[in-house]
Amino acid sequence: MKNKDADLDTVNLRGIPVILQVGLDDWTVTLIGHRMDQRDWRFARLANPAIQVALGAAADGAGEDVWVEGWAPALALMDVYPWALLTPLDVHRHFLAPVRLAVAERLKRAANQEAVERARIEWQSLFEQKK
């Protein structure tokens, strides 16, 4: 059975579209999404528990079992991690513009300029691939 939200995009094992995925070594942080209607989406974050230790992020209890409605709450789920500085792995084609904007905002606030420059190059490469 094909998921109507997944046209030509990555889906997780449950067939739910991957909206945004970043990684560190073998660990990933993934924002998944489910379209509720033509405009509105619900989102949840999936993260390997080991990445919390690696990044020093506080476990906030929000993850696959916690769904939020709207883009701002979805970004808040991701912002538990310095996700814009991690290696970008995937972006859903319908979310290229909002992810690009969110990345730019977060990179402006980052202190480590070497990491920011590396991240800019990696994100630009992914955005170009997704065009």
N, CA, C and O atoms as a GROMACS GRO file, in nm:
protein
  524
    1MET      N    1   0.083  -0.118   0.000
    1MET     CA    2   0.000   0.000   0.000
    1MET      C    3   0.088   0.125   0.000
    1MET      O    4   0.177   0.138   0.084
    2LYS      N    5   0.064   0.215  -0.092
    2LYS     CA    6   0.145   0.335  -0.106
    2LYS      C    7   0.089   0.448  -0.021
    2LYS      O    8  -0.032   0.471  -0.017
    3ASN      N    9   0.177   0.518   0.047
    3ASN     CA   10   0.139   0.632   0.128
    3ASN      C   11   0.126   0.754   0.037
    3ASN      O   12   0.219   0.785  -0.036
    4LYS      N   13   0.012   0.822   0.040
    4LYS     CA   14  -0.012   0.936  -0.047
    4LYS      C   15   0.083   1.052  -0.020
    4LYS      O   16   0.104   1.136  -0.108
    5ASP      N   17   0.142   1.059   0.100
    5ASP     CA   18   0.234   1.166   0.135
    5ASP      C   19   0.375   1.139   0.086
    5ASP      O   20   0.460   1.228   0.091
    6ALA      N   21   0.402   1.019   0.039
    6ALA     CA   22   0.539   0.976   0.019
    6ALA      C   23   0.591   0.989  -0.123
    6ALA      O   24   0.705   0.949  -0.149
    7ASP      N   25   0.514   1.042  -0.215
    7ASP     CA   26   0.555   1.047  -0.355
    7ASP      C   27   0.703   1.083  -0.370
    7ASP      O   28   0.744   1.195  -0.339
    8LEU      N   29   0.781   0.990  -0.417
    8LEU     CA   30   0.921   1.008  -0.450
    8LEU      C   31   1.008   1.053  -0.333
    8LEU      O   32   1.120   1.097  -0.356
    9ASP      N   33   0.961   1.043  -0.212
    9ASP     CA   34   1.039   1.082  -0.096
    9ASP      C   35   1.062   0.962  -0.005
    9ASP      O   36   0.995   0.859  -0.018
   10THR      N   37   1.155   0.977   0.085
   10THR     CA   38   1.189   0.872   0.179
   10THR      C   39   1.078   0.854   0.281
   10THR      O   40   1.017   0.951   0.326
   11VAL      N   41   1.051   0.728   0.316
   11VAL     CA   42   0.956   0.698   0.422
   11VAL      C   43   1.027   0.613   0.526
   11VAL      O   44   1.124   0.544   0.495
   12ASN      N   45   0.978   0.616   0.651
   12ASN     CA   46   1.038   0.531   0.753
   12ASN      C   47   0.976   0.392   0.742
   12ASN      O   48   0.897   0.365   0.652
   13LEU      N   49   1.011   0.304   0.834
   13LEU     CA   50   0.965   0.165   0.826
   13LEU      C   51   0.814   0.152   0.835
   13LEU      O   52   0.757   0.052   0.790
   14ARG      N   53   0.748   0.250   0.892
   14ARG     CA   54   0.602   0.247   0.902
   14ARG      C   55   0.535   0.311   0.781
   14ARG      O   56   0.412   0.321   0.776
   15GLY      N   57   0.612   0.354   0.685
   15GLY     CA   58   0.556   0.418   0.567
   15GLY      C   59   0.521   0.564   0.588
   15GLY      O   60   0.447   0.622   0.508
   16ILE      N   61   0.572   0.624   0.694
   16ILE     CA   62   0.545   0.766   0.723
   16ILE      C   63   0.656   0.850   0.660
   16ILE      O   64   0.773   0.818   0.677
   17PRO      N   65   0.622   0.955   0.586
   17PRO     CA   66   0.724   1.035   0.518
   17PRO      C   67   0.827   1.096   0.613
   17PRO      O   68   0.794   1.145   0.721
   18VAL      N   69   0.951   1.090   0.570
   18VAL     CA   70   1.060   1.159   0.639
   18VAL      C   71   1.060   1.303   0.589
   18VAL      O   72   1.072   1.328   0.469
   19ILE      N   73   1.047   1.396   0.680
   19ILE     CA   74   1.044   1.538   0.647
   19ILE      C   75   1.186   1.596   0.650
   19ILE      O   76   1.225   1.674   0.563
   20LEU      N   77   1.260   1.555   0.750
   20LEU     CA   78   1.395   1.607   0.770
   20LEU      C   79   1.475   1.502   0.845
   20LEU      O   80   1.428   1.446   0.944
   21GLN      N   81   1.597   1.474   0.797
   21GLN     CA   82   1.682   1.377   0.868
   21GLN      C   83   1.825   1.429   0.868
   21GLN      O   84   1.879   1.467   0.764
   22VAL      N   85   1.885   1.428   0.987
   22VAL     CA   86   2.023   1.468   1.005
   22VAL      C   87   2.094   1.358   1.083
   22VAL      O   88   2.029   1.276   1.148
   23GLY      N   89   2.226   1.358   1.076
   23GLY     CA   90   2.297   1.252   1.144
   23GLY      C   91   2.429   1.294   1.203
   23GLY      O   92   2.484   1.399   1.171
   24LEU      N   93   2.478   1.207   1.289
   24LEU     CA   94   2.609   1.220   1.352
   24LEU      C   95   2.663   1.079   1.363
   24LEU      O   96   2.607   0.996   1.435
   25ASP      N   97   2.771   1.051   1.294
   25ASP     CA   98   2.827   0.916   1.288
   25ASP      C   99   2.718   0.820   1.241
   25ASP      O  100   2.664   0.837   1.132
   26ASP      N  101   2.684   0.720   1.321
   26ASP     CA  102   2.582   0.622   1.282
   26ASP      C  103   2.444   0.654   1.339
   26ASP      O  104   2.352   0.574   1.325
   27TRP      N  105   2.429   0.767   1.403
   27TRP     CA  106   2.303   0.803   1.468
   27TRP      C  107   2.229   0.907   1.386
   27TRP      O  108   2.290   0.988   1.316
   28THR      N  109   2.098   0.903   1.394
   28THR     CA  110   2.018   1.000   1.320
   28THR      C  111   1.911   1.062   1.409
   28THR      O  112   1.867   1.004   1.508
   29VAL      N  113   1.871   1.180   1.370
   29VAL     CA  114   1.754   1.248   1.425
   29VAL      C  115   1.663   1.272   1.304
   29VAL      O  116   1.705   1.332   1.205
   30THR      N  117   1.540   1.226   1.314
   30THR     CA  118   1.449   1.230   1.200
   30THR      C  119   1.318   1.295   1.240
   30THR      O  120   1.260   1.262   1.344
   31LEU      N  121   1.273   1.387   1.158
   31LEU     CA  122   1.140   1.445   1.174
   31LEU      C  123   1.052   1.377   1.071
   31LEU      O  124   1.077   1.385   0.951
   32ILE      N  125   0.948   1.310   1.119
   32ILE     CA  126   0.853   1.246   1.028
   32ILE      C  127   0.725   1.326   1.027
   32ILE      O  128   0.698   1.404   1.120
   33GLY      N  129   0.646   1.308   0.924
   33GLY     CA  130   0.524   1.387   0.914
   33GLY      C  131   0.410   1.311   0.851
   33GLY      O  132   0.429   1.219   0.772
   34HIS      N  133   0.291   1.352   0.888
   34HIS     CA  134   0.169   1.293   0.833
   34HIS      C  135   0.078   1.408   0.792
   34HIS      O  136   0.045   1.495   0.872
   35ARG      N  137   0.037   1.406   0.667
   35ARG     CA  138  -0.052   1.511   0.617
   35ARG      C  139  -0.193   1.487   0.669
   35ARG      O  140  -0.250   1.380   0.650
   36MET      N  141  -0.249   1.588   0.736
   36MET     CA  142  -0.384   1.577   0.791
   36MET      C  143  -0.487   1.619   0.687
   36MET      O  144  -0.596   1.562   0.679
   37ASP      N  145  -0.452   1.719   0.606
   37ASP     CA  146  -0.538   1.765   0.497
   37ASP      C  147  -0.448   1.833   0.395
   37ASP      O  148  -0.327   1.814   0.400
   38GLN      N  149  -0.501   1.911   0.306
   38GLN     CA  150  -0.420   1.972   0.200
   38GLN      C  151  -0.310   2.065   0.251
   38GLN      O  152  -0.207   2.079   0.185
   39ARG      N  153  -0.331   2.127   0.366
   39ARG     CA  154  -0.234   2.225   0.417
   39ARG      C  155  -0.164   2.183   0.544
   39ARG      O  156  -0.048   2.216   0.565
   40ASP      N  157  -0.232   2.110   0.629
   40ASP     CA  158  -0.183   2.087   0.765
   40ASP      C  159  -0.114   1.952   0.780
   40ASP      O  160  -0.159   1.850   0.727
   41TRP      N  161  -0.006   1.954   0.854
   41TRP     CA  162   0.072   1.834   0.882
   41TRP      C  163   0.086   1.816   1.033
   41TRP      O  164   0.078   1.912   1.110
   42ARG      N  165   0.106   1.692   1.073
   42ARG     CA  166   0.146   1.656   1.211
   42ARG      C  167   0.287   1.600   1.201
   42ARG      O  168   0.324   1.538   1.101
   43PHE      N  169   0.366   1.622   1.306
   43PHE     CA  170   0.506   1.583   1.304
   43PHE      C  171   0.545   1.512   1.434
   43PHE      O  172   0.486   1.536   1.539
   44ALA      N  173   0.644   1.426   1.422
   44ALA     CA  174   0.705   1.361   1.539
   44ALA      C  175   0.854   1.348   1.512
   44ALA      O  176   0.898   1.341   1.397
   45ARG      N  177   0.932   1.344   1.619
   45ARG     CA  178   1.076   1.330   1.607
   45ARG      C  179   1.119   1.190   1.650
   45ARG      O  180   1.072   1.139   1.752
   46LEU      N  181   1.207   1.130   1.573
   46LEU     CA  182   1.266   1.002   1.608
   46LEU      C  183   1.415   1.024   1.629
   46LEU      O  184   1.481   1.088   1.547
   47ALA      N  185   1.469   0.972   1.738
   47ALA     CA  186   1.612   0.988   1.763
   47ALA      C  187   1.664   0.866   1.836
   47ALA      O  188   1.600   0.812   1.926
   48ASN      N  189   1.781   0.824   1.795
   48ASN     CA  190   1.850   0.718   1.865
   48ASN      C  191   1.887   0.772   2.004
   48ASN      O  192   1.946   0.879   2.013
   49PRO      N  193   1.853   0.700   2.112
   49PRO     CA  194   1.885   0.751   2.246
   49PRO      C  195   2.033   0.783   2.265
   49PRO      O  196   2.068   0.871   2.343
   50ALA      N  197   2.120   0.712   2.196
   50ALA     CA  198   2.264   0.736   2.211
   50ALA      C  199   2.304   0.875   2.162
   50ALA      O  200   2.403   0.930   2.209
   51ILE      N  201   2.229   0.931   2.070
   51ILE     CA  202   2.266   1.063   2.018
   51ILE      C  203   2.246   1.170   2.126
   51ILE      O  204   2.315   1.272   2.126
   52GLN      N  205   2.152   1.147   2.217
   52GLN     CA  206   2.133   1.241   2.327
   52GLN      C  207   2.258   1.250   2.412
   52GLN      O  208   2.298   1.359   2.454
   53VAL      N  209   2.320   1.136   2.438
   53VAL     CA  210   2.443   1.134   2.516
   53VAL      C  211   2.555   1.200   2.437
   53VAL      O  212   2.630   1.282   2.492
   54ALA      N  213   2.567   1.165   2.309
   54ALA     CA  214   2.674   1.218   2.226
   54ALA      C  215   2.667   1.370   2.213
   54ALA      O  216   2.771   1.437   2.211
   55LEU      N  217   2.548   1.424   2.205
   55LEU     CA  218   2.531   1.569   2.186
   55LEU      C  219   2.503   1.644   2.316
   55LEU      O  220   2.495   1.766   2.317
   56GLY      N  221   2.489   1.570   2.425
   56GLY     CA  222   2.461   1.635   2.552
   56GLY      C  223   2.321   1.694   2.559
   56GLY      O  224   2.297   1.786   2.637
   57ALA      N  225   2.229   1.642   2.477
   57ALA     CA  226   2.092   1.694   2.475
   57ALA      C  227   2.012   1.632   2.589
   57ALA      O  228   2.028   1.514   2.621
   58ALA      N  229   1.927   1.712   2.648
   58ALA     CA  230   1.841   1.662   2.754
   58ALA      C  231   1.728   1.581   2.694
   58ALA      O  232   1.667   1.621   2.595
   59ALA      N  233   1.701   1.468   2.753
   59ALA     CA  234   1.587   1.387   2.708
   59ALA      C  235   1.461   1.461   2.750
   59ALA      O  236   1.437   1.481   2.869
   60ASP      N  237   1.381   1.499   2.653
   60ASP     CA  238   1.262   1.577   2.686
   60ASP      C  239   1.135   1.494   2.678
   60ASP      O  240   1.025   1.545   2.700
   61GLY      N  241   1.150   1.366   2.648
   61GLY     CA  242   1.033   1.279   2.641
   61GLY      C  243   0.956   1.292   2.512
   61GLY      O  244   0.862   1.215   2.489
   62ALA      N  245   0.991   1.387   2.427
   62ALA     CA  246   0.920   1.404   2.300
   62ALA      C  247   0.987   1.321   2.193
   62ALA      O  248   1.109   1.328   2.175
   63GLY      N  249   0.911   1.244   2.124
   63GLY     CA  250   0.966   1.160   2.020
   63GLY      C  251   0.857   1.102   1.935
   63GLY      O  252   0.759   1.170   1.905
   64GLU      N  253   0.873   0.978   1.897
   64GLU     CA  254   0.780   0.915   1.804
   64GLU      C  255   0.638   0.910   1.858
   64GLU      O  256   0.542   0.915   1.781
   65ASP      N  257   0.623   0.900   1.989
   65ASP     CA  258   0.489   0.890   2.047
   65ASP      C  259   0.424   1.026   2.068
   65ASP      O  260   0.306   1.034   2.102
   66VAL      N  261   0.499   1.133   2.047
   66VAL     CA  262   0.446   1.268   2.066
   66VAL      C  263   0.435   1.334   1.930
   66VAL      O  264   0.536   1.362   1.864
   67TRP      N  265   0.313   1.359   1.889
   67TRP     CA  266   0.287   1.426   1.761
   67TRP      C  267   0.247   1.571   1.789
   67TRP      O  268   0.169   1.598   1.880
   68VAL      N  269   0.301   1.662   1.709
   68VAL     CA  270   0.265   1.803   1.721
   68VAL      C  271   0.208   1.850   1.589
   68VAL      O  272   0.238   1.795   1.483
   69GLU      N  273   0.126   1.952   1.597
   69GLU     CA  274   0.066   2.009   1.476
   69GLU      C  275   0.133   2.141   1.445
   69GLU      O  276   0.143   2.228   1.532
   70GLY      N  277   0.178   2.156   1.323
   70GLY     CA  278   0.238   2.282   1.279
   70GLY      C  279   0.389   2.277   1.271
   70GLY      O  280   0.455   2.198   1.338
   71TRP      N  281   0.442   2.364   1.186
   71TRP     CA  282   0.585   2.366   1.158
   71TRP      C  283   0.667   2.418   1.276
   71TRP      O  284   0.772   2.362   1.307
   72ALA      N  285   0.622   2.523   1.344
   72ALA     CA  286   0.698   2.577   1.457
   72ALA      C  287   0.714   2.474   1.569
   72ALA      O  288   0.825   2.457   1.620
   73PRO      N  289   0.608   2.404   1.609
   73PRO     CA  290   0.626   2.299   1.710
   73PRO      C  291   0.716   2.184   1.662
   73PRO      O  292   0.787   2.122   1.741
   74ALA      N  293   0.711   2.156   1.532
   74ALA     CA  294   0.799   2.052   1.476
   74ALA      C  295   0.945   2.093   1.490
   74ALA      O  296   1.030   2.012   1.529
   75LEU      N  297   0.974   2.219   1.459
   75LEU     CA  298   1.111   2.267   1.474
   75LEU      C  299   1.154   2.267   1.620
   75LEU      O  300   1.270   2.241   1.651
   76ALA      N  301   1.061   2.296   1.709
   76ALA     CA  302   1.094   2.291   1.852
   76ALA      C  303   1.136   2.150   1.894
   76ALA      O  304   1.225   2.134   1.977
   77LEU      N  305   1.071   2.049   1.837
   77LEU     CA  306   1.114   1.910   1.864
   77LEU      C  307   1.257   1.888   1.818
   77LEU      O  308   1.338   1.828   1.889
   78MET      N  309   1.289   1.938   1.700
   78MET     CA  310   1.424   1.921   1.646
   78MET      C  311   1.527   2.004   1.721
   78MET      O  312   1.644   1.965   1.732
   79ASP      N  313   1.485   2.120   1.772
   79ASP     CA  314   1.579   2.212   1.836
   79ASP      C  315   1.635   2.161   1.968
   79ASP      O  316   1.720   2.227   2.028
   80VAL      N  317   1.589   2.047   2.015
   80VAL     CA  318   1.652   1.984   2.131
   80VAL      C  319   1.798   1.951   2.096
   80VAL      O  320   1.884   1.942   2.184
   81TYR      N  321   1.824   1.934   1.967
   81TYR     CA  322   1.956   1.902   1.915
   81TYR      C  323   2.007   2.018   1.830
   81TYR      O  324   1.927   2.096   1.779
   82PRO      N  325   2.138   2.029   1.813
   82PRO     CA  326   2.191   2.131   1.720
   82PRO      C  327   2.182   2.078   1.577
   82PRO      O  328   2.282   2.068   1.507
   83TRP      N  329   2.061   2.046   1.535
   83TRP     CA  330   2.039   1.970   1.412
   83TRP      C  331   2.094   2.036   1.287
   83TRP      O  332   2.138   1.967   1.195
   84ALA      N  333   2.093   2.168   1.281
   84ALA     CA  334   2.142   2.235   1.161
   84ALA      C  335   2.292   2.218   1.142
   84ALA      O  336   2.344   2.234   1.032
   85LEU      N  337   2.362   2.185   1.252
   85LEU     CA  338   2.507   2.163   1.244
   85LEU      C  339   2.543   2.017   1.219
   85LEU      O  340   2.659   1.984   1.195
   86LEU      N  341   2.444   1.930   1.225
   86LEU     CA  342   2.469   1.789   1.198
   86LEU      C  343   2.470   1.766   1.047
   86LEU      O  344   2.434   1.855   0.970
   87THR      N  345   2.511   1.648   1.006
   87THR     CA  346   2.516   1.616   0.864
   87THR      C  347   2.374   1.600   0.808
   87THR      O  348   2.300   1.514   0.855
   88PRO      N  349   2.335   1.682   0.710
   88PRO     CA  350   2.202   1.668   0.652
   88PRO      C  351   2.195   1.542   0.566
   88PRO      O  352   2.282   1.518   0.482
   89LEU      N  353   2.092   1.461   0.588
   89LEU     CA  354   2.077   1.336   0.514
   89LEU      C  355   1.959   1.337   0.418
   89LEU      O  356   1.966   1.278   0.310
   90ASP      N  357   1.850   1.404   0.457
   90ASP     CA  358   1.733   1.404   0.370
   90ASP      C  359   1.640   1.520   0.408
   90ASP      O  360   1.632   1.559   0.524
   91VAL      N  361   1.572   1.572   0.308
   91VAL     CA  362   1.466   1.673   0.327
   91VAL      C  363   1.355   1.638   0.229
   91VAL      O  364   1.380   1.615   0.111
   92HIS      N  365   1.233   1.633   0.279
   92HIS     CA  366   1.116   1.609   0.195
   92HIS      C  367   1.104   1.725   0.096
   92HIS      O  368   1.119   1.841   0.133
   93ARG      N  369   1.078   1.693  -0.029
   93ARG     CA  370   1.077   1.797  -0.134
   93ARG      C  371   0.975   1.908  -0.108
   93ARG      O  372   0.997   2.021  -0.151
   94HIS      N  373   0.866   1.879  -0.039
   94HIS     CA  374   0.766   1.982  -0.009
   94HIS      C  375   0.810   2.075   0.104
   94HIS      O  376   0.747   2.178   0.128
   95PHE      N  377   0.918   2.040   0.171
   95PHE     CA  378   0.965   2.119   0.286
   95PHE      C  379   1.101   2.183   0.260
   95PHE      O  380   1.166   2.230   0.354
   96LEU      N  381   1.145   2.185   0.135
   96LEU     CA  382   1.277   2.243   0.105
   96LEU      C  383   1.286   2.389   0.150
   96LEU      O  384   1.383   2.426   0.217
   97ALA      N  385   1.190   2.470   0.114
   97ALA     CA  386   1.195   2.613   0.149
   97ALA      C  387   1.191   2.636   0.300
   97ALA      O  388   1.274   2.711   0.351
   98PRO      N  389   1.096   2.575   0.374
   98PRO     CA  390   1.096   2.601   0.518
   98PRO      C  391   1.220   2.545   0.589
   98PRO      O  392   1.266   2.604   0.686
   99VAL      N  393   1.272   2.433   0.541
   99VAL     CA  394   1.393   2.378   0.604
   99VAL      C  395   1.512   2.469   0.574
   99VAL      O  396   1.594   2.496   0.661
  100ARG      N  397   1.521   2.516   0.451
  100ARG     CA  398   1.631   2.608   0.414
  100ARG      C  399   1.629   2.731   0.504
  100ARG      O  400   1.734   2.773   0.554
  101LEU      N  401   1.512   2.788   0.525
  101LEU     CA  402   1.498   2.906   0.612
  101LEU      C  403   1.536   2.872   0.757
  101LEU      O  404   1.609   2.948   0.821
  102ALA      N  405   1.488   2.760   0.807
  102ALA     CA  406   1.518   2.718   0.944
  102ALA      C  407   1.668   2.694   0.963
  102ALA      O  408   1.725   2.732   1.066
  103VAL      N  409   1.731   2.632   0.864
  103VAL     CA  410   1.876   2.608   0.872
  103VAL      C  411   1.949   2.742   0.878
  103VAL      O  412   2.037   2.761   0.962
  104ALA      N  413   1.915   2.834   0.789
  104ALA     CA  414   1.982   2.965   0.785
  104ALA      C  415   1.969   3.037   0.919
  104ALA      O  416   2.066   3.094   0.968
  105GLU      N  417   1.850   3.035   0.979
  105GLU     CA  418   1.829   3.100   1.109
  105GLU      C  419   1.917   3.038   1.216
  105GLU      O  420   1.975   3.110   1.298
  106ARG      N  421   1.927   2.907   1.217
  106ARG     CA  422   2.005   2.839   1.320
  106ARG      C  423   2.155   2.854   1.299
  106ARG      O  424   2.231   2.863   1.396
  107LEU      N  425   2.198   2.857   1.174
  107LEU     CA  426   2.341   2.875   1.148
  107LEU      C  427   2.386   3.017   1.185
  107LEU      O  428   2.501   3.036   1.226
  108LYS      N  429   2.298   3.116   1.172
  108LYS     CA  430   2.332   3.253   1.213
  108LYS      C  431   2.361   3.261   1.362
  108LYS      O  432   2.445   3.340   1.406
  109ARG      N  433   2.292   3.178   1.440
  109ARG     CA  434   2.306   3.182   1.586
  109ARG      C  435   2.419   3.093   1.637
  109ARG      O  436   2.457   3.103   1.754
  110ALA      N  437   2.474   3.008   1.553
  110ALA     CA  438   2.577   2.913   1.597
  110ALA      C  439   2.710   2.986   1.619
  110ALA      O  440   2.745   3.079   1.545
  111ALA      N  441   2.782   2.943   1.721
  111ALA     CA  442   2.907   3.009   1.758
  111ALA      C  443   3.028   2.955   1.683
  111ALA      O  444   3.120   3.031   1.652
  112ASN      N  445   3.031   2.828   1.654
  112ASN     CA  446   3.147   2.763   1.593
  112ASN      C  447   3.146   2.787   1.441
  112ASN      O  448   3.078   2.716   1.367
  113GLN      N  449   3.222   2.887   1.397
  113GLN     CA  450   3.220   2.926   1.256
  113GLN      C  451   3.273   2.818   1.163
  113GLN      O  452   3.228   2.807   1.049
  114GLU      N  453   3.366   2.739   1.210
  114GLU     CA  454   3.416   2.628   1.127
  114GLU      C  455   3.304   2.527   1.102
  114GLU      O  456   3.286   2.480   0.989
  115ALA      N  457   3.230   2.494   1.206
  115ALA     CA  458   3.117   2.401   1.192
  115ALA      C  459   3.008   2.462   1.105
  115ALA      O  460   2.943   2.391   1.027
  116VAL      N  461   2.986   2.593   1.116
  116VAL     CA  462   2.885   2.661   1.036
  116VAL      C  463   2.920   2.653   0.888
  116VAL      O  464   2.834   2.624   0.806
  117GLU      N  465   3.044   2.679   0.855
  117GLU     CA  466   3.084   2.675   0.714
  117GLU      C  467   3.072   2.534   0.656
  117GLU      O  468   3.025   2.518   0.543
  118ARG      N  469   3.113   2.433   0.733
  118ARG     CA  470   3.098   2.294   0.688
  118ARG      C  471   2.951   2.263   0.667
  118ARG      O  472   2.914   2.203   0.566
  119ALA      N  473   2.867   2.302   0.763
  119ALA     CA  474   2.723   2.276   0.754
  119ALA      C  475   2.662   2.346   0.634
  119ALA      O  476   2.580   2.287   0.564
  120ARG      N  477   2.700   2.470   0.608
  120ARG     CA  478   2.646   2.544   0.492
  120ARG      C  479   2.673   2.469   0.362
  120ARG      O  480   2.584   2.455   0.277
  121ILE      N  481   2.795   2.421   0.348
  121ILE     CA  482   2.832   2.347   0.226
  121ILE      C  483   2.750   2.219   0.214
  121ILE      O  484   2.700   2.187   0.106
  122GLU      N  485   2.737   2.146   0.324
  122GLU     CA  486   2.661   2.019   0.321
  122GLU      C  487   2.514   2.042   0.293
  122GLU      O  488   2.453   1.968   0.215
  123TRP      N  489   2.454   2.144   0.357
  123TRP     CA  490   2.313   2.172   0.333
  123TRP      C  491   2.291   2.217   0.188
  123TRP      O  492   2.195   2.174   0.124
  124GLN      N  493   2.380   2.303   0.137
  124GLN     CA  494   2.364   2.350   0.000
  124GLN      C  495   2.370   2.233  -0.097
  124GLN      O  496   2.294   2.229  -0.194
  125SER      N  497   2.459   2.140  -0.072
  125SER     CA  498   2.470   2.022  -0.157
  125SER      C  499   2.340   1.940  -0.156
  125SER      O  500   2.293   1.896  -0.261
  126LEU      N  501   2.285   1.921  -0.038
  126LEU     CA  502   2.159   1.845  -0.028
  126LEU      C  503   2.045   1.919  -0.098
  126LEU      O  504   1.967   1.858  -0.170
  127PHE      N  505   2.035   2.050  -0.077
  127PHE     CA  506   1.930   2.128  -0.141
  127PHE      C  507   1.942   2.121  -0.293
  127PHE      O  508   1.841   2.111  -0.363
  128GLU      N  509   2.064   2.126  -0.344
  128GLU     CA  510   2.085   2.116  -0.489
  128GLU      C  511   2.041   1.979  -0.541
  128GLU      O  512   1.980   1.970  -0.648
  129GLN      N  513   2.070   1.873  -0.467
  129GLN     CA  514   2.030   1.738  -0.508
  129GLN      C  515   1.880   1.724  -0.513
  129GLN      O  516   1.827   1.649  -0.596
  130LYS      N  517   1.810   1.793  -0.427
  130LYS     CA  518   1.665   1.778  -0.413
  130LYS      C  519   1.586   1.862  -0.511
  130LYS      O  520   1.464   1.845  -0.523
  131LYS      N  521   1.651   1.954  -0.582
  131LYS     CA  522   1.579   2.042  -0.677
  131LYS      C  523   1.510   1.959  -0.784
  131LYS      O  524   1.445   2.015  -0.872
   0.00000   0.00000   0.00000
